[in-house]
């Protein structure tokens, strides 16, 4: 139980007691609590690249939403492209069908990742609504920009 386990360099470890905190230190931007409490020694451990929605800059918000939603929206364009290539270009297709495919594909495919993103934002806002949590954030050195 104690002692150094084989170094899983991908795992996030407590800097105080080296407890494995069980999640990989992902370098990709994440919406979430920027710290977590070590279950062993109770120290607060920074989670790199993770921050609350309200504390992200505008560019970070756009990037975070983009990497989640854009790939799905692009895949959603495939049916329209196939229709255009196989039918419409030959003169047999109907414009309303092409327009419907263009509109519906990205919306349908992007719906789930968008719902997930909105869920993360709602949970972030719920955390930030707690004054105790905000006080801990400030103690941890992450503070809301433009705070009075
Ligand atoms: Zn610890």
Boltz pocket constraint, residues with backbone or C-beta under 6 A from the ligand:
constraints:
  - pocket:
      binder: B
      contacts: [[A, 14], [A, 15], [A, 16], [A, 17], [A, 18], [A, 19], [A, 38], [A, 39], [A, 40], [A, 41], [A, 42], [A, 43]]
      max_distance: 6.0
